[in-house]
């Protein structure tokens, strides 16, 4: 594909649960730094002031590092898109899916846009439902990320698109 690892941005509404979980899980699975298979980041359309404590607890229980996790704005990544090129944007909320269409396209037609529908655990009206939604969110993201990284590294943008398409719906 390129000389560098593909850059992936997980995008949700508040960047406090879903996209943070995805960022942390994927970094944990593929490693960090310039030699990692993927460069992973997350952001929110309207970032909340802090990462949700229940999300951090789930990550810690799974022995996934949580240091340096904090809510970030998608506007910052969009403004820097001419410097830091995103190869794949994975939206995790319907609102993010809608707004991701505004992301500037590169000369090669990128970034690839993928939608992984995941319920927002913070929308649960009762505590028992909330806990179930947190567990479901974590399991869904972990399963999709594990399936994605089982593939061999993509040799082209088309192959990368197909790998993401195998995991979830491409938009």
N, C-alpha and C positions, 0 to 999 in steps of 0.2 A: 504494500500500500504506500504509505509515505515513509520517510526516514524516521519520523517520530511516532510515538504511540498515539493512537486516536484519543482525542479529548471528548469526554462525555459529560454532559450537564444534566443532572436530575432536577426537574423543575416542578414545584408544587405551589400551592397558594401561599402558605405561611412559612415554609422552610423550617418547621419546628418538629415534624414527625416523619412523614412519608419520604421526602427527599433526603432528609438527614439520615434516616435508616438506610436508604439505598446507597448514599455516599459512603457511609461507614462500612456497610456490609461488603460493597464492591472493593473498597480499598483494602479491607481485611483479607479478602479472597485473592486479590491480584498483587498486593503490595503497594508500596508508595515509592516516589522518587522518579528520576528520569528514565530508569530502566524498567519501570513497571509496564505491564502489557497495556494498560489503559491509564490515562490521567483522568481522575474522577473529581467532579465538583458538584455542588448542589446550590440551589437558590430558590427564592420564593418571589411571587409577584408582589405580595405585601408581607414582607418578613415580620414575624413576631419578634418581640424583644429578646427572647431566649429559647433555647432548645427545650422541648417538653421533658419534664423529669421522668415520666413513665417511659418515654422512648429511650432516654439515657439508661434507665434501669434495665430495660430489656437488652440493650447492647452489652452492658456490663455483665449481666447474667450469662450471656452467650460468649463472654470473654473477647468481645470486639472492642478495640480501643476507642475511647471517646474524647481523648485530648484534641484540642484544636477544633472541635465541632462548634459551630456557631451559625445563626441565621445570616444569610447573605441575600442581597437584592439582585434580581435578574437584570435590572437596569445597569448595574455595574458591569456585568458580563457582556451585555449587549453593547454598551458604550465602548468596551475594549475589544469588540469582535474583530476589528482590523488588526489587532496585535495578538490576541489569544483566540485562535480559530477553533470553534467547537465543531467537531465532526458529527456528533450525535446529540440530539436533545431528546431526552426521555421525559415526557410529561406524565404526571401522576394524578392530576386533578383535571376535571373538565374545564375549569377556568384557565388553567395553565395551557391546556391543549388549544384553546381558542386564541390566547395571546401569543403562543409560540409561533403562530403563522406570521407575525410581524417581524420575526428575527431576520436580519439581512442575509440574503443568499450570497454565497461566494461565487467566484467565476466558474467553479466546477459544479455548481448547483446545490452545494451543501448548505447547511448541515442536514443530515438525515433526521427526520422527525418521527419519533415513535411514541405511541400512547400506551401506557400500561395502567389501565383503570384499577385504582386501589381506593377502597373506602377510607374516608378520613375518620380515624378513631376519635378525634375530638368532637365529632358530630353526634356521638352516641348520647341518648338522653338519660340513661341509667348507668350506674357503676359497673354492673355485671356485663351489660352490653358493651360498654367501653373497653373492659378488659378483653372480651372476646374479639372486638374489632382490632385492638392492638396486636393480639396474637395472630389474627388472620393477616393483617397488614405485614407483619414481620415475616410470617411464613411465605406469603405470596412473593414478596420481594426477594427473599432468600432463595426460593425455588427458581425464580426467573433468572437471577444473577448467576446461580450455580449452573443452570442450563446454558446460559450464554458463554460462560468462561470454559465450559467443557469443549467448545469448538476450538479448532486450531486458529491461530491468528489469521485474520483476513488478509488476503493478498491484494485486494482492491476495494474501492468504495462500494462497488456492486456486491461483492461477497459480504462485506460488513452489513449492508442493507439486508441481504438474505438471512444472515445470522440473526439479526434482530427480528426479522419477520417470522422466523421459526419460533421465537420466544413469545412474541405478542404482536398485536396489530400495528402496522405501519400506517401513519397518517400522511 
